Amino acid sequence: MLDNTNITEIMLEIGARAKQASIVLANTPSKKKHTALLAMADALWENRQTILDANAIDMKAGRENKLSASFLDRLELNEERIQGMVDGMRAIADLPDPVGEIIAEWDRPNGLHIERVRTPLGVIGVIFESRPNVTADAGALCFKSGNAVILRGGSDGFNSSNAIHACLVAGLEKAGLPVAAIQMVPTTDRAAVGEMLRGLNGNIDVIVPRGGKGLVGRVQEEARVPVFAHLEGLCHIYVDKSADLDMAVAIVVNSKLRRTGICGAAETLLVDRNSDQLLPILTALTEAGCTLHVTNEVQGMFANSELATDEDWAKEYLDSIISVKLVDGIGEAIEHINQWSSNHTDAIVSEDDEATTRFFNEIDSAILLHNASTQFADGGEFGMGAEIGIATGKMHARGPVGVEQLTSFKYCVRGTGQIRP
C-alpha cells in the first residue's frame, strides 16, 4: 500500500499529466477522436474475458464482504453489460463533436462580430462507487468532449475498472493520443480522493461524484473545485385517477423492478384516492416480488404489506421495496413530491392533460416523465450515448450529463480595427 506522502506525489503527477493532455485534446480533430473511441470499443469486446475474470475477483470479494444484493447487481458484469458499454462507446463516437461549435453569433453596430463557441472544461475528476461500467462511460464522454479525465473508482470494483481502463488506454495508443487523457487512480486509499478534492495544484477543473449520499456529501463539503452533484434518486410515480389501468401497472412495475439498484428506480408510489388503480398495482408488485411499505390507510385495503414510517418517504431503497400512499389528487401528490423528492426523476401516469401540465410546471426535478417508466432516466436513453451521471443541481449541468454538458464556452470577437471611445 502506498503511504500518504507517495499518494500525494503520485496524485499531483497524475494531475500535471492530465493538464498537459487536456491541451492536446482541446485541439484534437474530430476524426481522430472518433478513431480512438472505436478502437476503445473494439478493445473492450476483444478483451471481454479478461474483464469478466477481473470482475469475478471483485464479485467474490463482494460476496465475502456481504455486500447487499443491489450493490452486487451494480458491480456485476456479464457479456450483455460489456456489449452495452461497447454500444454506448460507439454511439458516443458517432455523436456530433461539441468542441468548436458556434452556439450563437451576432454583429454589433460598431462592426464587431461576436461568437459564443463551445470549449472543453479541461480536466474532470470522476469519483464513483461500485459500477465499473462508469469507467468506460465517463472516460468516453470526457474524451469526446475534449476533456482529460481522472477516474477514481470504488475499491469494490477496483479490478474490473482497471481491466476496462486498459482497453481505453489501448484505444488512445492506437490513435496516437496521450494515454494521460484517461487516467485511473492506482490506489484504493481514500487519501487519493482528498487530493482530488483539493484540486491537484489547480489542475482539476470540475469534480463529478457518482455514488451514495455519503460520497456525494463528502465531495460537496470538501471540494475546492466546482462539483456536478449526482445525488440519490428518490424517484416518485403518481398514478392519477384518469390513468389507463394496464399502462399504470406496467409502468409502475417496470419503474420499480426492472433494475432496483439504479438511481432511476422508483422508490415511492402515490395513487389518487378516488381511483380504482391501487389494488391491481399492488397485487402486480407483490406478485413480482416487491415488498410494500404503506400507510395505515393502504394497509387496511391491502394486508400483504408493512407499515411505513417517516423514514420511508426519504429513503432510496435500491432494492425490491417501495413506499405507497394514497393522495387527494394532483395537488397533494405535488405537495408530497416537493417535500420528499431529491429532484432527480419523478413521473405521472395520467390521461388528464391539465393534471400532467400542472405536474410538469410545479415539480422542479431534473427529469419529469409522463406515461413512461422512471428507468428512462438515463443518458443513453436520451440519445446521449451514455452519461457521466444525473446532475440534480441547477448550475451549468442538469439531468443526464453528456458531451454537451461537459463543455463550457468562450466568446470569440472579431473586429476590423475598432477601438472603444
DALIN-V45145 format. One record per pair of residues at least 4 apart in sequence whose ideal C-beta (glycine too) atoms are under 6 Angstrom apart, sorted by the first residue. I is the first residue (numbers start at 0). J is the second residue. If there is no record, write none. Layout:
i:I j:J
i:I j:J
//
This chain:
i:1 j:5
i:1 j:6
i:1 j:186
i:3 j:190
i:5 j:9
i:6 j:188
i:6 j:190
i:6 j:191
i:10 j:191
i:10 j:194
i:10 j:199
i:11 j:199
i:11 j:200
i:13 j:149
i:13 j:182
i:14 j:199
i:14 j:202
i:16 j:179
i:17 j:122
i:17 j:147
i:17 j:149
i:17 j:179
i:18 j:122
i:18 j:202
i:20 j:147
i:20 j:177
i:20 j:179
i:20 j:180
i:21 j:121
i:21 j:122
i:21 j:147
i:23 j:177
i:24 j:145
i:24 j:180
i:25 j:119
i:25 j:145
i:27 j:31
i:27 j:32
i:29 j:96
i:31 j:174
i:33 j:92
i:34 j:174
i:35 j:170
i:35 j:171
i:35 j:174
i:35 j:176
i:36 j:88
i:36 j:92
i:36 j:139
i:37 j:92
i:38 j:170
i:38 j:173
i:39 j:88
i:39 j:166
i:39 j:167
i:39 j:170
i:40 j:85
i:40 j:88
i:40 j:89
i:42 j:46
i:42 j:166
i:42 j:169
i:42 j:170
i:43 j:84
i:43 j:85
i:43 j:166
i:44 j:85
i:46 j:166
i:47 j:81
i:49 j:162
i:50 j:162
i:53 j:158
i:53 j:159
i:53 j:162
i:54 j:76
i:54 j:159
i:56 j:158
i:57 j:156
i:57 j:158
i:57 j:159
i:58 j:75
i:61 j:66
i:61 j:71
i:61 j:74
i:61 j:155
i:66 j:70
i:66 j:71
i:69 j:259
i:69 j:260
i:69 j:317
i:69 j:318
i:70 j:129
i:71 j:75
i:72 j:260
i:73 j:129
i:73 j:130
i:73 j:260
i:74 j:129
i:74 j:155
i:74 j:156
i:76 j:80
i:84 j:132
i:84 j:135
i:87 j:379
i:87 j:384
i:87 j:385
i:88 j:139
i:90 j:384
i:91 j:139
i:91 j:143
i:91 j:384
i:94 j:384
i:94 j:402
i:97 j:117
i:97 j:144
i:97 j:402
i:97 j:403
i:97 j:406
i:98 j:117
i:98 j:145
i:100 j:117
i:101 j:114
i:101 j:116
i:102 j:115
i:102 j:408
i:103 j:115
i:104 j:114
i:105 j:113
i:106 j:112
i:107 j:111
i:109 j:417
i:110 j:415
i:111 j:412
i:111 j:414
i:111 j:417
i:112 j:413
i:113 j:412
i:114 j:411
i:115 j:408
i:115 j:410
i:116 j:409
i:116 j:411
i:117 j:406
i:117 j:408
i:118 j:407
i:118 j:408
i:118 j:409
i:119 j:144
i:119 j:145
i:119 j:146
i:119 j:406
i:120 j:146
i:120 j:204
i:120 j:205
i:120 j:407
i:121 j:204
i:122 j:147
i:122 j:202
i:122 j:203
i:122 j:204
i:123 j:141
i:123 j:146
i:123 j:148
i:123 j:205
i:124 j:149
i:124 j:195
i:124 j:203
i:124 j:206
i:125 j:137
i:125 j:150
i:125 j:207
i:126 j:151
i:126 j:192
i:126 j:208
i:127 j:133
i:127 j:152
i:127 j:209
i:127 j:210
i:128 j:153
i:128 j:210
i:128 j:214
i:129 j:153
i:129 j:155
i:129 j:156
i:131 j:156
i:131 j:159
i:131 j:160
i:131 j:163
i:133 j:137
i:133 j:209
i:134 j:150
i:134 j:160
i:134 j:163
i:134 j:164
i:135 j:163
i:136 j:385
i:137 j:387
i:138 j:148
i:138 j:167
i:138 j:181
i:140 j:387
i:140 j:402
i:141 j:146
i:141 j:148
i:143 j:402
i:144 j:402
i:144 j:405
i:144 j:406
i:146 j:405
i:147 j:180
i:148 j:181
i:149 j:182
i:150 j:183
i:151 j:184
i:152 j:156
i:152 j:160
i:154 j:187
i:156 j:160
i:157 j:187
i:164 j:183
i:167 j:181
i:168 j:178
i:171 j:176
i:171 j:178
i:171 j:180
i:176 j:180
i:184 j:191
i:186 j:191
i:196 j:221
i:196 j:222
i:197 j:223
i:198 j:203
i:198 j:223
i:198 j:224
i:199 j:203
i:203 j:224
i:205 j:225
i:206 j:218
i:206 j:222
i:206 j:224
i:206 j:226
i:207 j:227
i:207 j:387
i:207 j:388
i:208 j:214
i:208 j:215
i:208 j:218
i:208 j:229
i:209 j:229
i:209 j:388
i:210 j:214
i:212 j:216
i:212 j:231
i:215 j:230
i:217 j:221
i:218 j:222
i:218 j:226
i:219 j:226
i:222 j:226
i:227 j:390
i:227 j:396
i:228 j:391
i:228 j:392
i:229 j:388
i:229 j:389
i:230 j:341
i:230 j:391
i:231 j:315
i:231 j:341
i:232 j:262
i:232 j:263
i:232 j:343
i:233 j:266
i:233 j:315
i:233 j:340
i:233 j:341
i:234 j:265
i:234 j:266
i:234 j:343
i:234 j:344
i:234 j:373
i:235 j:267
i:235 j:336
i:235 j:345
i:236 j:251
i:236 j:254
i:236 j:265
i:236 j:268
i:236 j:346
i:237 j:269
i:237 j:332
i:237 j:347
i:238 j:242
i:238 j:247
i:238 j:270
i:238 j:276
i:238 j:348
i:239 j:271
i:239 j:349
i:239 j:351
i:239 j:354
i:240 j:271
i:240 j:273
i:240 j:274
i:241 j:349
i:241 j:350
i:241 j:351
i:242 j:247
i:242 j:348
i:242 j:349
i:244 j:276
i:247 j:276
i:247 j:348
i:248 j:279
i:248 j:280
i:248 j:283
i:250 j:254
i:250 j:348
i:250 j:372
i:251 j:280
i:252 j:256
i:252 j:283
i:252 j:287
i:253 j:257
i:253 j:372
i:254 j:265
i:254 j:372
i:254 j:373
i:254 j:374
i:255 j:265
i:255 j:289
i:255 j:321
i:256 j:287
i:257 j:374
i:259 j:264
i:259 j:318
i:259 j:319
i:260 j:317
i:263 j:344
i:263 j:373
i:263 j:374
i:263 j:376
i:265 j:373
i:266 j:315
i:266 j:316
i:267 j:322
i:268 j:321
i:268 j:323
i:269 j:324
i:269 j:326
i:269 j:332
i:270 j:276
i:270 j:277
i:270 j:325
i:271 j:328
i:272 j:325
i:272 j:327
i:276 j:280
i:281 j:301
i:284 j:289
i:285 j:303
i:288 j:319
i:289 j:319
i:289 j:321
i:290 j:320
i:291 j:304
i:291 j:323
i:292 j:305
i:292 j:307
i:292 j:311
i:292 j:322
i:293 j:297
i:293 j:298
i:293 j:304
i:293 j:307
i:293 j:323
i:294 j:324
i:296 j:325
i:297 j:301
i:297 j:323
i:298 j:304
i:307 j:311
i:307 j:322
i:310 j:314
i:311 j:322
i:312 j:339
i:313 j:339
i:316 j:320
i:326 j:331
i:326 j:332
i:327 j:331
i:329 j:354
i:329 j:357
i:333 j:361
i:333 j:362
i:336 j:340
i:336 j:345
i:336 j:362
i:340 j:345
i:340 j:364
i:342 j:364
i:342 j:391
i:343 j:389
i:343 j:391
i:344 j:366
i:344 j:373
i:344 j:376
i:345 j:362
i:345 j:364
i:345 j:367
i:346 j:368
i:346 j:373
i:347 j:355
i:347 j:358
i:347 j:369
i:348 j:370
i:349 j:354
i:349 j:355
i:355 j:369
i:357 j:361
i:358 j:362
i:359 j:367
i:365 j:391
i:365 j:397
i:365 j:398
i:366 j:376
i:366 j:398
i:371 j:375
i:375 j:380
i:378 j:383
i:378 j:385
i:378 j:386
i:378 j:399
i:378 j:401
i:379 j:385
i:381 j:399
i:383 j:399
i:383 j:401
i:386 j:399
i:386 j:400
i:386 j:401
i:387 j:400
i:388 j:400
i:389 j:399
i:390 j:396
i:390 j:397
i:390 j:400
i:396 j:400
i:396 j:404
i:400 j:404
//
